């Protein structure tokens, strides 16, 4: 959603007024459960929804609940002042089959899955779902099964996430197209509008902190300075991503022979593991696309390692995560999806093959092997649902069938500063 705005800062645009009237009519007078609100960058989706929620007499976080498909997307809402959580934390509960020792300590998690709750808080009258295109069909079905009215929001000009998505945004009840007054002079919003409209975006300055430059015009020293200042570098291809991540590690003074991540390095999770929570409250999970820093990285044999991880939007750390070290050591993962690792009493780690050969070794914990990669540069698809203050985009839109959607998605990840390199 767009940045949260104080309620007294603006009046509604004609677009927003019409959409609000439609939302109110739907909520109070119509029986259909779904309302789909589409809105392009700078059109004030968040402000409109906040305004509509208050006007209808609902309370955010109580009778009106805001959710997003991932913790990262939910954190964007939270930082903007809107209480939010994930769809999973709202409608699912964790169910696990565990084995404990005589002291009650967990020694084996035989399986862990999410089960739909029998009910949700009866005070909830409206569920607002941000980043709708990222909600999987099976989750959507479970969400709707509670019978609560759902207002789905999204930007139809963005790329659909890899792996497909639901088609709700193809059937909008209302679409916001008019840029709100506060955003009219925002150079990022204006550039996004130009890209969405199919205009050619040439080299040059597009306002304070926004520019398009040729890679040939950047000296090595200037490139290093800019890359180190960026909050996120966005690329198109995995080949470029790998090259830029190596480049960034060199800029940080990390020797090439230091193949495993060092303390404080930026990693991205590349495997969904809904069984691992990132915070003490259990609201956020270690899923594909979560970015954070690693600490206490150590190798443990069998192409396995252990690390502590802190998501970039949380204060909590997760300790002793087993991870596939093959990617860092050999350039490819050594362990399959869902493979287990076994943390032994002596602090060492054994894989599924190694555990079979061990005798008289006490297993302290059994866990799924995580997957991480460096995240100084990430692909545009991995950046879906995220926002960063200063974004550098290495423009590889030409590699994609919908080049316009790729570039628009990359541009709209930036909040304050944007540099596009071609």
HELIX and SHEET records of a PDB file:
HELIX    1   1 UNK A   14  UNK A   29  1                                  16    
HELIX    2   2 UNK A   45  UNK A   55  1                                  11    
HELIX    3   3 UNK A   71  UNK A   79  1                                   9    
HELIX    4   4 UNK A   87  UNK A   91  1                                   5    
HELIX    5   5 UNK A  132  UNK A  134  5                                   3    
HELIX    6   6 UNK A  137  UNK A  144  1                                   8    
HELIX    7   7 UNK A  168  UNK A  170  5                                   3    
HELIX    8   8 UNK A  181  UNK A  183  5                                   3    
HELIX    9   9 UNK A  187  UNK A  196  1                                  10    
HELIX   10  10 UNK A  215  UNK A  217  5                                   3    
HELIX   11  11 UNK A  220  UNK A  229  1                                  10    
HELIX   12  12 UNK A  238  UNK A  251  1                                  14    
HELIX   13  13 UNK A  326  UNK A  330  1                                   5    
HELIX   14  14 UNK A  352  UNK A  356  1                                   5    
HELIX   15  15 UNK A  397  UNK A  399  5                                   3    
HELIX   16  16 UNK A  403  UNK A  411  1                                   9    
SHEET    1   A 6 UNK A  84  UNK A  86  0                                        
SHEET    2   A 6 UNK A  64  UNK A  68  1                                        
SHEET    3   A 6 UNK A 126  UNK A 130  1                                        
SHEET    4   A 6 UNK A 149  UNK A 154  1                                        
SHEET    5   A 6 UNK A  34  UNK A  39  1                                        
SHEET    6   A 6 UNK A 174  UNK A 176  1                                        
SHEET    1   B 2 UNK A  92  UNK A 100  0                                        
SHEET    2   B 2 UNK A 106  UNK A 116 -1                                        
SHEET    1   C 6 UNK A 204  UNK A 205  0                                        
SHEET    2   C 6 UNK A 210  UNK A 213 -1                                        
SHEET    3   C 6 UNK A 414  UNK A 421  1                                        
SHEET    4   C 6 UNK A 388  UNK A 394  1                                        
SHEET    5   C 6 UNK A 232  UNK A 235  1                                        
SHEET    6   C 6 UNK A 377  UNK A 379  1                                        
SHEET    1   D 5 UNK A 318  UNK A 324  0                                        
SHEET    2   D 5 UNK A 304  UNK A 311 -1                                        
SHEET    3   D 5 UNK A 291  UNK A 299 -1                                        
SHEET    4   D 5 UNK A 266  UNK A 269 -1                                        
SHEET    5   D 5 UNK A 372  UNK A 374 -1                                        
SHEET    1   E 2 UNK A 273  UNK A 277  0                                        
SHEET    2   E 2 UNK A 285  UNK A 286 -1                                        
SHEET    1   F 3 UNK A 349  UNK A 351  0                                        
SHEET    2   F 3 UNK A 340  UNK A 344 -1                                        
SHEET    3   F 3 UNK A 363  UNK A 368 -1                                        
END                                                                             
